[in-house]
Amino acid sequence: MMYDPAAVPPPIPLEKPGDWLPVVARQRMAEGRKDDLSEMDIRRIRASYYGKITLVDRWIGEILAAFERRGWLEDTLVVFWSDHGEMAGDHGRLFKSVFYNSSVQVPLVIRWPGHIPAGVMSSAFVEIIDVYPTLLEAVGAAPSQRCFGRSLWPVLRDPAQLHRDAVLSEIWHDGHYCYMIRTERYKYALDEMGAGYMFYDVREDPLEQGNLVGHPAMKEAEAELRAKLLGLLVGTQYRLH
């Protein structure tokens, strides 16, 4: 094994449900948990996963080195991203298909010498669907009329540029379609029946340890997020002409 299981960072612990949580939120918090895994089981899984990431990194490096040998690298637009993360024991879960940060936050790296400044990071909210219109603009093609993505070129030119005030994520898991909205401060999720089951103040609670769904003091904020999420869903449905 490439990494020592005993030395890998520990997983994010399980959260304790508050008394205010509705039944559906409690059920979803328990769905998919691997309660039969020991701490060492999780450490071995995490060590193995880190090794796989290192292997991917190595072969990406080999591809870029091949481009460099052929003299193509400095004139090539490279985009690297992942479609999902991995729980790897965080919150007592493995795999994906949940809205915890370990699963939904993914890397996005874009390199194009002479067009994009090197070594610059941005904290702008972006979605995977933004990659397609970005590539179209890069080659001077007309934007798609069916894609809800937004070109990232304003952010690539100015990393401080605001791109979106919220991002949307969708999953199918355990027989449910589920939807999540993330703003600068909050994350909120509901299922296809409209039942809210996940609500975090990610600014104050970045490890997502306190689900606020149904909390009496958060009713107004929850209602605002719910309305914003439903508005995004209505506004991003495909229309047939």
Buried (B, 14 or more C-beta within 10 A) or exposed (E): EEBEBEEBEEBBEBBEBBEBBEEBBBEBBEBBBBEEBEEEBBBBBBBBBBEEEEEEEEEEEEEBEEBEEEEEBEEEBBBEEEEBBBBBBBBBBBBBBBBBBBBBBEEBEBBBEEEBEEEEEBEBBBBBBBBBBBBBBBEEEEEEEEEBBBBBBEBBEEEEEEBBEBBBBEBEBEEBEBBBBBBEEBBBBBBEEEBBBBBBBBEEBEBBEBBBBBBEEBEEBBEEBBEBBBEBBEEEEEEEE
